[in-house]
């Protein structure tokens, strides 16, 4: 299994087959009847994130993108239109705002040409085809199983309960029609819920006073991922250094780039706030149904992780924060 799986393991799950059982135990304690601990929202995100992320890494996704005319020798030319397509043919400025942590020049480079290559109304069915093909390859006969259909129904219930006010990416995905096939409903629900969480995370970063590049510098400073990994977001060395200087002046980062205790405390507050903002859909679903969903997702989570299609390192900090 990939390091992506290892990162999830460090949240407390056991290794190997035992991990599936452990990942399914999402309660975390401290929940009154009908209540949902914010930690549950985080654990369910850990399970759903890989199911969503196949769109950006599966060979079938690159093949569909190539069919539209996108360059597929690297990830980003298809990533930006795939993720931004629900917003419509928006500008690089709008995508920069919604995605937050990418350098504006990088976004402009890809979005400026994206809608000339393929319109969003062509990209949306292409990404559905990509997920359909990828899931069928990853899950085999299980793609049509009652267990997957049940998981899809539960995830959809949570996604439809998500309040998308102030959450542009979640709202755009929630506005799309639901596909008929359960496995595609599962992917769409996972996408709505991860963008709902992501939009809330940006709100938490804003409250913490962390601008886009500062959000990455401060995350790297607590060891969420190596600094080199964050270079994929397009910021120049000069921009990164300037952000580090600003954080140093605030007492959040030492001169060597590591977080101070104040910096670690700020990042903890960001993650706590993110969990709190992400909990509402799961509260609507309820603890018992949430546990059932986690139990059902285990085999599919392992299938994606075990496929090796996801990267060996991520910038999401799963299992590290």
Helices and strands as residue ranges (DSSP letters): H 3-9, H 16-24, H 38-57, H 59-68, H 76-84, G 85-87, H 92-99, H 104-117, H 120-139, G 140-144, H 146-160, H 168-174, H 182-207, H 212-221, H 227-230, G 231-233, H 237-249, H 261-278, H 280-285, H 287-307
